[in-house]
Amino acid sequence: MMLGPVRGGKRATVSPFAAVLDQGEFRSELGRLCVSEWHWGAPQAVRIQPLKWHRERCTCEITVKTETGCHGVIGKVYEVDQAGVFRTRETVWQAGFGPEAEFSIPQPLAYLPSVRVLLEEKVQGPSAKETLLSGIPHERRAAAERCGQWLARFHTAAPRLGNAVDIRREFSRFRQWTDQVTSFGQPFSDKGARLFRELEAAAPAPGTVEYCAGHGSYIPEHVFLSGPRTTVIDLDEYDVADPGRDVAWFVVSLQRLALVHLGSFHALDGPAQHFLESYLSAGNGGVPPHYPFYRALECLHRARRDLCKRVPPVPEWAEIMLDEGLRAL
């Protein structure tokens, strides 16, 4: 097997995961799938291209050359067993999000528990992120609307799997974020502390949340526009949650794309509005009542990342996020 180039000097992080895909056990299983399940023929060459990695998992594009041509799948290598993630994908796939559906997820192909590798369909087409950043106005609008429609369909039709998220139990973690932000001094001390107090006051009260399936990380780069099919990837954080969280994540992600890539926090306000309008018109209700809370929370999260995760820190962005979080509430 050949390991493709790794971006950003992260080879040391990726290598342990890539080594799993180079084991004889994985090569044998991949060969079996290519021959007996996918009918591609025996692999002649395999290329591994890391796409995205976290501490606990790595996503790779796996290209297999056989007598019938070159074929691609997406492989996810996990640090610990994630058979439940695969079962969740299968359940959602079978609940109306398959290949013939207008709104879908990638087809789950196999899970290999001995090497902790999940294989799924490689989705063709551009991501919504690409279109929103480089498309002309009507393309941006169409992409934003499709993102809103997919999420509305998901919130109303996807099965509820797992325990419901009680956001109030997470406030010790949010306090840690706030402490990290305020440690950078003014203006972060005052703004971070104020935002945390307002988040505590605005947190959804017990019994006020109408739970639904939650994607967990619904952002433009996870949405693919494959012809008439809108497909969303990366369901690793799938849960049962307040619908306002996914809506807020997407809107804040749009604002972040505008800030980082277009130089203006408000450069994608139009697509953000189209996304919200599309979500509302395709769903069964109005704006999720706790949407402002989740917007403010995600702003705190992004401010903390700007200060503590970026090298070097970007305090200008962090202050913009804190200000936006306070406005949201």
N, C-alpha and C positions, 0 to 999 in steps of 0.2 A: 504494500500500500504506500501511497505517497501523501505526505502532509503538505497542504498548500500553505501559502504565506499567512502569517499571523500578524494582525494589525497591532500597532501601539506597543511593541515590545512585551507582549503578554505570553510569550511562548512558555515560560516557566509555569504559568497558571494553567494553560491549555494542555500541556504535554501529558499530565497524568490521565486526563480524559481521553486524549488521542491515543495513548498507549493501550487503552481498553479496546479500541477499534482495530488495533494491530495484533491483538491476541489471536491465536489459532482458533479458539473457541468461537469468537465472533466471525472470523473469516469462514468457518465451516457453516455456521448458521446462516450467514448472508448468502453463501453459495446455495444452500438448500432452498432458501426462499426464492432466489432468482430462478432456479430450475423448476421446482415443484409448485410454488404458489403464484409467482408472477409471470412465469413462462418466458423469461428473457433469454435463457440459456446460461451456461456456466460462465462465471466472471473470468475475464482475461486480464483485466487491470481495474484497480479501485483507487480513486482519488478522494481524499478527505479535506474539505475546506472548512475550518472553524468560522462560524458566523457571529456567535455571541456567547459569552461565558459569564458565569457567576461562581461564587465559591462552591455551590452545591450542585451545579450542572453546567453542561456545555452543549450548545447546539451546533451541529455541523451539517454541511451539505455533502452527501455521499454520492459520487458519480461512479457508476459501474459500466465498464465497457464489456459487451458480450458479442456473440456472433450476430445478434439482431440490432446492434447499434449501442449508443450511449444512453443510459437511463439514470435518472436522479431521484433520490429520496432524501428526506430530512431525518437525521438521527439525533436523538438527545441522550447523552450519557449522564447518569445521575450518580451522585456520591453514595446515596442509600437507595434501597429498593423503593420503586414508585409504581408498583403494579396497579395501585388504586388510581393513579393519574390516567393510565391507559384505559381502565374500565370506565372512568368518567367520560373520556373521549368517545368510547364506543356507545355509551348510553346517549350522549348528546347527538352524536352522528345519527343514531337510529330514531331520534325523536323529531325528525324533520329538518335536520341540518346536513343532509347528505349531498352528493354531487349534482343531483337534479334540482336542488332547491336554489332559489334566488339568493338566499342568505344561508351560508354554510360554514363548516369548519373543515380543515384538512382531513382526509380519510385516514383513520388510524390503521396501520398496516400490521404491526406486530410488536410484541414486547418480549424481550429476551431476559428473563429474570436472573440467569446465571451471570450475566455481564452488566445488568441494569441499563439496558439500551432500549429506547422506544423508537420505533420507525414509523414515519407517517408520510403522507403525500407531500411532494414538493409542489407548492401552488405557483402557477404561472401568473404573469402580469405585474404591473407596477404596484407599489404600496401607496396607500392614501398619502403618506408622508411625502413621497416623491412628487405626487400630483399637486398637493397643496403648496409645496415650496416652489415648483418650477412650472406649473400649468398656467394657462391663460385663465381669465376670470370665470368663464362658463365651465371650464374643466374643474376648477377649484370648487365651484358651487356644487356641481354634480357629485364630486367626491365626498364633500361634507354631508350632502343629503343622504348618500348611500351609507355613510357611517352612522348617521342617525337612525336610518331605517333598520339597519342590521341590529343595532342595540335595542331598539324598540321590540323587534321580533324576538330577540334573545330574552329580554326581560319578561315578555308575556308568554313565551312558549317553551323555553328551555326547562328541563326538570330541575327541581330543587334537590340537590345532593349534598348531604353533610349537615353539620350543625350551623345554625344562624350565628353570624358575627355580632357580638355585643360590643359596640365601639366604646362604651364607657369603661370596659375592662382594659382598654388599651392605653389609658391616660398616663400610666406610669412611663410608658415608652415615649409618649408625646412630651412628658415633662423632661425626659432626657434630651430630646431634640431641642427643647427650649433652653435648657441649661447650656447646651453646646453653642447655641446661637448667642445667648446673652453673654457668654464668656468672651466674646469679641469686643466688648465695650460698646460705647455709644456710636451710632444711634440704636444698635441692636439690643442693648440691655432694656431700654424702655419699650421699644416696639415689640420685641419678642415676648416680654413679660405681659404686656397688655393683650397681645394676640392670644396667648395661652389662657388668660383669665376669661376672655370673651368666648373662646372655644369651650371652656368648662361650662359657661352659662348657657351656651347654645346647643350643647350635646343632646342628641335625641333621648327623650325620656322613655322609660320602659313602657311598652304597649303602644307606642306612637309610630312604629315602623311597619310598613307593609313589605315584608321580605320577598325577594325573588332570587332567581339564579344570578350569581355575580361572576363577572369575568375576572376581576381582580387586578388587571393591568391594561385597561382598555385605552389604547393610545394609537395615533395615526399609523405608526410603523407596524402595527400588528394587523392592520386591515389591508387586504389585497383586492384589487379591482381586476378580476379575471374575466374579461368580456362582460356578459350580463350577470355573472356570478360574483357576489361579494363574499369573500372568505376571510375569516378572522383566525389568526394563529395564536399560539402561546396561551393555552388554557391551564397552565401549571398552577395558577392561584385560584382556580375555580372554587367557588364557595356559595353560601347563601347569605345575602347581604341587602342593605338598603340600596335601592336603585340609584339614589342620589350620588353614591360614591363613583360608579362607573361614568355617569354623566359628567361629574366634576373633573375626574381624571382626564377625560378627553378634552374638555374645554381648557383646562390649565396646560395640558400638553400642547395644544394649539398656540397658546400664548407664549409658551417657552420656545417653540419652533420659531415663532415670529421674532422673539427677542434675540435668540442665539444666531439664527441664520439670516434674518432679514433686517436686523438692526433696530427694530421697533416693536415694543411689546404689543402694540395694537394693530400690527400690520395684517393679522388674520382675523380681526374681529368680524368681518363679513362672513367668512366660512364658519366661524363659531356660531353666529346667529342662524345661519342656514342649517347647521347640525342640530341646534336646539329645536328649531321649528319643525324639522323633519322628524325628529324623535317624538315630539309632542303629537304631530298629526298622525303618525303611524302607531302610537301607543294607545293605551286605554284610559289615560288620565292626564292631568296637568303636570307642571314641573314638580318633580319629587320635593316634598316639603323641606327636607333636610339638605337640599342641594347647596345652599349657601354655606352651611357648616362644613361640608366636605370640600368645597372649593377653598375655604380658608385653611382647612387642615392640610390640603395638598400644597398650598402656598408655603406653610410652615415647613413642610417636608422638603420642598425644593430649596428654600432659603438655607436650611441646614446643610443640604448637599453642596450648595454653592460655597459655603464657608468651610465645611469640614471634609468634603470628598474631592473637591477639585484642587489640582496642584498646578499653579498657585490658586488660592481662593479668589473668588470674584465678588467682593463685597457690594459692588454696584448692583449686580443682579439680585443678590440676597435682599438688599433694601427694597428693591422694586417688588419682590415677592411678598415681603412683610407688609408693605403698604397695600398691595392688592388683597391680601388676606384680611386686613382690617376693613377695607372697603366692602368686601364680600359679606361681612357680618353686619 
